[in-house]
């Protein structure tokens, strides 16, 4: 294998790792703070992609405005879902099962809503003109758009880290995550914070979908693929662990990118193999010290 | 246990349930329409699948979102063995059961390394892996074409005869499942559902029991898939699709996971609803999703469980709500 192909695959893996990371970090944030496994998280990726399609290809809004609208739209939908439905089942005995069933019902509902509005055909939008071409590094050809996606991903990672560690809101979130009652009695508006976290996390999912819309065709049903991909990522990194999501996404992105090179038909199985290995040797995830295995 | 009713009355009530079930399903062909036979056959198959799932969820407290893998593998075992002409039907059908059990033996140890939500998501992920293999392995499984024209023995070629065959097999399975739940083994599974940690402290190897539950559930799901393949005489990767796993969960919670026949009733209700919706709109997912959402929010114990508890409450037997649905 030539060095150029190697580097190109590495970069393509990095790009898909970033879109995975955007979804998985939201998933892991919701799990860490709200203590909900949002099975419908992939559906917000789907919503983001279709919102972007609607804005850019149908309504003729500029690409980046479209991406921002899609991100906001997905975030608002997520916050509404938390506010109207999910909060009714907090604290119920056997909550975990109900969480899965409730969020599962949202996968079904959102899937059909998307089909009703946009139909079942493949949709795609074009990249913004300034980013359509490649960049040349010596002999290596790199799509500009990939670099932007990687940049956005890194920016989000740093921004999230800053928010969680350095802002008052982040401090409240950490307090809620370790003890919800205690945080509430110290004056943190817990219900509001939970809705905001849900909105923020689903907005990240929407952003991922919107950014992917020009490179992958958008179809209904993509939600479940995405949720399984990000599930594998968070299991590898450790569910609820923010940096774990980044590490897991990088591993899965690269494993899939190189898997496609060698065994295109079975590339998807490599991620499962990695997950199985992690489960056997570190069931709590690579970056989590303990407790996830409970 | 409903202490205010004698043990004898309970046993009579149960016998009546079995009798009514057999009578109901046994007389369906008298309605004279092939539609009803097809429907009843599907209800029996999905009912068996749902009750196999419920051995995991309702009895042991393990919510698996990947049972379609076992169902599908059972179907493919029958389909492949028969269409390649390797073994007769009498061997292929038990082989479906074995295939489901073996798959659970392979995937189970990985899934039970984690618990709660993690367990659920792992079962889903591994089931999707099995689906991907079946979907893509054209040379072996026919990929997304599936397999058509599966030869079944002449004796069973008549749909009516196949229906009675299914009826017999499924009710025997129900009886076995009932015996499993009532046995000391089943009691341990229920104890694990109530408090896994405490059962562990008693010196029980919880994981071994959980794995056993997965294998049994996988085996019966495989048998259900095998029965389906024999009836339809065709199979398709959709049998393993994750929505199938979701469907069987919905059937169980709709019927009530804490009553023995609940999942069968749920299967009947869902299949009729799907059939009706299918006539009017292609958007059945949103209907099923809304029903599920309503159940989770308003009828957390399943429609039948919740209504049952209400009725008990009206009879002035407060506090029976929790217990009454659990037999």
HADDOCK unambig.tbl for C-alpha pairs under 7 A between the chains (distance, minus, plus):
assign (segid A and resid 37 and name CA) (segid B and resid 117 and name CA) 6.97 0.50 0.50
assign (segid A and resid 96 and name CA) (segid B and resid 116 and name CA) 6.90 0.50 0.50
assign (segid A and resid 96 and name CA) (segid B and resid 117 and name CA) 6.25 0.50 0.50
assign (segid A and resid 97 and name CA) (segid B and resid 63 and name CA) 6.89 0.50 0.50
assign (segid A and resid 98 and name CA) (segid B and resid 296 and name CA) 6.36 0.50 0.50
assign (segid A and resid 102 and name CA) (segid B and resid 293 and name CA) 5.68 0.50 0.50
assign (segid A and resid 102 and name CA) (segid B and resid 296 and name CA) 6.36 0.50 0.50
assign (segid A and resid 105 and name CA) (segid B and resid 289 and name CA) 4.28 0.50 0.50
assign (segid A and resid 105 and name CA) (segid B and resid 290 and name CA) 6.72 0.50 0.50
assign (segid A and resid 105 and name CA) (segid B and resid 292 and name CA) 5.92 0.50 0.50
assign (segid A and resid 105 and name CA) (segid B and resid 293 and name CA) 5.79 0.50 0.50
assign (segid A and resid 106 and name CA) (segid B and resid 289 and name CA) 6.59 0.50 0.50
assign (segid A and resid 108 and name CA) (segid B and resid 285 and name CA) 5.21 0.50 0.50
assign (segid A and resid 108 and name CA) (segid B and resid 286 and name CA) 5.71 0.50 0.50
assign (segid A and resid 108 and name CA) (segid B and resid 289 and name CA) 5.24 0.50 0.50
assign (segid A and resid 109 and name CA) (segid B and resid 285 and name CA) 6.35 0.50 0.50
assign (segid A and resid 109 and name CA) (segid B and resid 286 and name CA) 4.31 0.50 0.50
assign (segid A and resid 109 and name CA) (segid B and resid 289 and name CA) 5.38 0.50 0.50
assign (segid A and resid 109 and name CA) (segid B and resid 290 and name CA) 6.91 0.50 0.50
assign (segid A and resid 112 and name CA) (segid B and resid 283 and name CA) 6.15 0.50 0.50
assign (segid A and resid 112 and name CA) (segid B and resid 285 and name CA) 6.21 0.50 0.50
assign (segid A and resid 112 and name CA) (segid B and resid 286 and name CA) 5.58 0.50 0.50
assign (segid A and resid 228 and name CA) (segid B and resid 125 and name CA) 6.23 0.50 0.50
assign (segid A and resid 269 and name CA) (segid B and resid 129 and name CA) 6.84 0.50 0.50
assign (segid A and resid 276 and name CA) (segid B and resid 110 and name CA) 6.95 0.50 0.50
assign (segid A and resid 279 and name CA) (segid B and resid 110 and name CA) 6.70 0.50 0.50
assign (segid A and resid 280 and name CA) (segid B and resid 110 and name CA) 6.93 0.50 0.50
assign (segid A and resid 283 and name CA) (segid B and resid 113 and name CA) 6.58 0.50 0.50
assign (segid A and resid 283 and name CA) (segid B and resid 114 and name CA) 6.92 0.50 0.50
assign (segid A and resid 293 and name CA) (segid B and resid 114 and name CA) 5.27 0.50 0.50
assign (segid A and resid 293 and name CA) (segid B and resid 115 and name CA) 6.91 0.50 0.50
assign (segid A and resid 294 and name CA) (segid B and resid 114 and name CA) 6.69 0.50 0.50
assign (segid A and resid 294 and name CA) (segid B and resid 115 and name CA) 6.14 0.50 0.50
